[in-house]
Amino acid sequence: MKEKELLEFIIKNLVDHKEDVNINVIEGERLTLLELRVNKEDVGKVIGKYGNIAKAIRTLLNATGTKLGKKIVLEILD
């Protein structure tokens, strides 16, 4: 669950509506899917200009996953 805690820390420091951050974890044998929901007003902050912030977050999660021997996929939901 380290990946969930990492994602939650990053997202809560980006958004204005911290109480609306919801992360659903779907664990597989070699894959972990993280479904992220935030307030509609904060979606742009999480994705960033040209998707740069989302890409950076995915890079950090992939580094964590490599260390744990898993692939981690982040899905940002509306």
N, C-alpha and C positions, 0 to 999 in steps of 0.2 A: 504493500500500500504506500510505499515511499513516493511513487509517481503521483498518486492522488494528492498527497500532502504538498509536494512540490508545485503541482499545477494550482492548487488552491491558494498557496502563498503568492504565486506570481499574479494570478488573476485578481485576487482581492486587493493587491497593491496597484492594479491598473484601473479598476472600475470605481464609479461613484456609489453605486447601489450594491454594497457588499453583501447585504442580506439576501439578495436575489441570485447569488452564485450557487449553482447546483451542479454537482459532478456525479455522474452515474458511472460506476466501474463494472465492466463486463470482462471477467477473467477467463482466459483460455489456457491451454497447456503452454503454448508458445507465443500467444498474442494477448495483449491487454488493450481493450477498447475503452477510451475515456470519452464520455459524452458530456459536453459542457453546455450549460444553459446560463445565460446572463440576461439582465434587463435589456429590453430593446434599445434603450438609449446608450447602453454600453457596448453593443456589438461592434461598432466601429472602432472603439478603443482596443478591443481584443484582437480584431483582425488587423488593424493598422493600415496605413497607406500602402497600396499595392500588395497587401497581405504580408508585409514584412514582419510585423509583430507575431502573427500566427506562425509564420515560418520559423522564427527564432525560438518560439515556445516549443514547436515540434522538434527542432534540433536538440534542445535541452532534454526533452523527454526521450528522444532516441538515444542520447548519450547515457541516460539513466537506464534505459532498457537494455542497452548493450552490456552494461555492467552487471545487470541481473540475468542476462541471457534470454531476454524476451524482446519482442517487437511491440512497441507502444504506438497506438494510433489515436490521434486526437480528432474528434468530430465536434465542430461548433454548430449547435442547433439553434434555430430561431425560436 
